[in-house]
Amino acid sequence: MRLVAQAGAPVHRRSVVSGAITAANFVGPFLSPIVIQPLITHLGYRGACMTGAVALAVLAAVLVLTPRQQSRVMDKPARTA
């Protein structure tokens, strides 16, 4: 997953993408009992999974339909003295 995300990121943003993926690996298990367990308690497993599926579908639609800004920084090699 990290390689796919980094391949799509501009060179000057790859370290940020790598850091975000690493942080998500640790934040996910921490937030799971806080966010997911109440959903399972109130909606059951099926309802919690359907809620997650709808949320991810909405997020995907927003990301696909939102126009991207072009980066003003050009990917140029560094100057050598």
Steps between C-alpha positions, in 0.01 A plus 500: 500500500779738587669451163176569312432818699857624463505432127202732453639776722728777375864457598494786750196349684601133519636523854169652616307217332725242664452663840122516460483129413719410797289714735179340368639157587516602867196730522261242352532240778483775762177651365332171417359427847398864544321540166407153375389334824212745562386448139502124548314535830223714350480368142645149519783373283302526178391858571852605597644350181230665289568835668870464427431401140276801443754733663780366279283526188421864581869570565597337169238704312621823660863421414415410141277803442722759672733671252868480581723803519809493287822515699703813443823329601672334211669166550852609407826349612688704759768737376855401569766759571 
